[in-house]
Amino acid sequence: MFKKIKKHRLSLLLLAMVAMLSVYYVLMPQDGPLAPVGGDGDTNTRYQDFAEMRLLISDERNKEVALYEAKITEATVSLNDIEEYILEIETISTLTEKEVYLESVIVGLGFTDTLVYLDEENVLNVSLLTDSFTKEEYVEIAIIAKEEFGLDTIVKLNTIKLSS
């Protein structure tokens, strides 16, 4: 039982490291080897906004996990409650993994950057940095998202133009 908690801590730690690396990448000097293509200041701000949002979501979920872990260690907690808390921790970890996976798939489709997160109302918010976007691309992203998050998930797509 406690091995599962340690595994999920590792995945959350790795997610936090990815988020920190994305912040580092965004804050790198523009003349660095990994500077964004067409790297104007406005684009860099958008990358930074995505990185900050990822960190906020990660921090919020880490606080939830810490709360459940603290409840697990209480002396008065029942075995059923412990199992429930572990399931909640697993749910948070799985959700984060699905979001990161969908982000990587969308970037793999050729988009510059993306931010994916599921809110409390089961709405999957997908924000894309792109210069062009078609209905076919939306349908493709929506199909992949519904495969990952379920058919009852509402996919809300927001495109942000790279060139203003």
KENU-57104 format. One line per field, with one value per residue (C-alpha): residue in three letters; x, y, z. Coordinates in Angstrom, 2 decimals. Layout:
BEGIN
r: ALA,... $
u: X,... $
v: Y,... $
w: Z,... $
***
This chain:
BEGIN
r: MET,PHE,LYS,LYS,ILE,LYS,LYS,HIS,ARG,LEU,SER,LEU,LEU,LEU,LEU,ALA,MET,VAL,ALA,MET,LEU,SER,VAL,TYR,TYR,VAL,LEU,MET,PRO,GLN,ASP,GLY,PRO,LEU,ALA,PRO,VAL,GLY,GLY,ASP,GLY,ASP,THR,ASN,THR,ARG,TYR,GLN,ASP,PHE,ALA,GLU,MET,ARG,LEU,LEU,ILE,SER,ASP,GLU,ARG,ASN,LYS,GLU,VAL,ALA,LEU,TYR,GLU,ALA,LYS,ILE,THR,GLU,ALA,THR,VAL,SER,LEU,ASN,ASP,ILE,GLU,GLU,TYR,ILE,LEU,GLU,ILE,GLU,THR,ILE,SER,THR,LEU,THR,GLU,LYS,GLU,VAL,TYR,LEU,GLU,SER,VAL,ILE,VAL,GLY,LEU,GLY,PHE,THR,ASP,THR,LEU,VAL,TYR,LEU,ASP,GLU,GLU,ASN,VAL,LEU,ASN,VAL,SER,LEU,LEU,THR,ASP,SER,PHE,THR,LYS,GLU,GLU,TYR,VAL,GLU,ILE,ALA,ILE,ILE,ALA,LYS,GLU,GLU,PHE,GLY,LEU,ASP,THR,ILE,VAL,LYS,LEU,ASN,THR,ILE,LYS,LEU,SER,SER $
u: 0.00,2.73,4.78,1.97,2.21,5.96,5.44,2.98,5.28,7.93,5.61,4.54,8.17,9.00,6.08,7.28,10.76,9.30,7.43,10.58,12.55,9.87,10.15,13.93,13.53,11.15,13.46,16.59,18.17,16.71,20.07,20.36,20.41,16.80,15.26,11.74,11.48,10.56,11.20,9.71,9.05,5.29,5.73,8.15,5.52,2.99,5.40,5.99,2.23,1.78,4.69,3.30,-0.15,1.38,3.20,0.03,-1.90,0.98,1.26,-2.47,-2.43,0.71,-1.10,-4.04,-1.71,0.09,-3.26,-4.27,-0.85,-1.20,-4.64,-3.22,-0.64,-3.20,-3.58,-7.38,-7.95,-9.69,-8.42,-11.33,-10.43,-6.79,-7.83,-10.06,-7.21,-4.85,-7.43,-7.69,-3.89,-3.88,-6.67,-4.68,-1.56,-3.44,-5.09,-1.73,-0.21,-3.11,-2.77,0.98,0.46,-2.18,0.08,2.90,0.58,-0.73,2.79,3.66,0.88,2.93,1.70,4.26,3.05,-0.08,-1.57,-4.06,-5.91,-9.18,-11.26,-13.78,-16.74,-15.18,-14.24,-10.91,-9.27,-6.84,-4.90,-2.71,0.00,-0.33,-0.46,-3.12,-5.79,-8.42,-11.66,-10.07,-7.29,-9.88,-11.75,-8.51,-7.56,-11.10,-11.12,-7.77,-8.89,-12.14,-10.26,-8.04,-10.54,-13.85,-16.75,-18.54,-15.64,-16.29,-13.31,-12.86,-10.24,-8.56,-6.12,-3.58,-1.93,1.85,2.09,0.05 $
v: 0.00,2.49,1.48,2.88,6.21,6.32,5.57,8.42,10.78,9.94,10.68,13.97,14.83,14.11,16.25,19.10,18.76,18.94,22.08,23.63,22.77,24.39,27.54,27.43,27.03,29.98,32.20,31.33,34.16,34.46,33.81,30.39,27.19,26.38,29.79,29.54,29.90,33.50,34.18,37.62,38.81,38.29,34.62,34.18,35.68,33.14,30.27,31.72,32.02,28.33,27.36,29.44,27.90,24.41,25.27,26.61,23.46,21.28,23.17,22.87,19.13,18.64,20.35,17.98,14.97,16.25,16.67,13.08,11.80,13.66,12.13,8.66,9.05,10.04,7.43,7.54,6.96,3.73,1.28,2.14,5.83,5.05,3.13,6.04,8.55,6.36,6.17,9.97,10.27,7.78,9.73,12.97,11.25,9.61,12.90,14.66,11.88,12.05,15.83,15.63,12.83,14.80,17.88,15.83,14.29,17.73,19.16,16.06,17.04,20.14,22.79,25.06,24.58,23.55,23.62,20.93,20.71,19.23,21.42,20.41,20.52,17.85,20.45,19.75,23.09,22.92,26.07,26.04,28.35,28.29,30.49,28.42,26.01,24.02,22.28,18.97,19.57,20.40,17.17,15.17,16.74,16.27,12.58,11.97,13.92,11.98,8.70,9.72,11.47,9.81,10.59,12.70,15.16,18.53,19.71,23.48,24.65,28.03,28.98,31.73,33.24,33.30,36.31,39.27 $
w: 0.00,0.93,-2.12,-4.27,-2.48,-3.09,-6.80,-7.12,-5.27,-7.83,-10.75,-9.17,-8.52,-12.17,-13.31,-11.10,-12.62,-16.13,-15.15,-13.67,-16.80,-18.94,-16.82,-17.21,-20.97,-21.15,-19.12,-21.16,-23.15,-26.64,-28.28,-26.60,-28.67,-27.74,-28.45,-29.90,-33.65,-34.46,-30.77,-30.22,-26.68,-26.98,-27.88,-25.00,-22.68,-23.91,-23.25,-19.80,-19.17,-20.00,-17.74,-14.87,-15.28,-15.25,-12.03,-10.41,-11.30,-10.12,-6.82,-6.19,-6.84,-4.74,-1.84,-2.27,-2.29,0.81,2.56,1.74,2.84,6.13,6.66,5.97,8.73,11.37,14.11,14.13,10.42,9.41,6.84,4.50,4.71,3.97,0.85,-0.19,0.28,-1.73,-4.53,-4.50,-4.75,-7.64,-9.37,-9.13,-10.45,-13.33,-14.26,-14.37,-16.47,-18.96,-19.27,-19.88,-22.39,-24.30,-24.33,-25.85,-28.46,-29.48,-29.73,-31.77,-34.20,-35.05,-32.64,-30.99,-27.41,-25.59,-22.12,-21.09,-17.78,-16.58,-14.27,-11.60,-14.02,-16.27,-18.88,-20.56,-21.30,-24.22,-25.13,-28.25,-29.50,-33.26,-36.34,-38.07,-36.97,-38.87,-37.95,-38.85,-36.34,-33.67,-34.40,-34.24,-30.88,-29.52,-30.48,-28.78,-25.71,-25.39,-25.76,-22.83,-20.57,-21.48,-23.78,-21.17,-21.09,-22.72,-24.78,-24.71,-27.18,-27.11,-29.86,-29.27,-32.33,-32.33,-34.61,-33.47 $
***
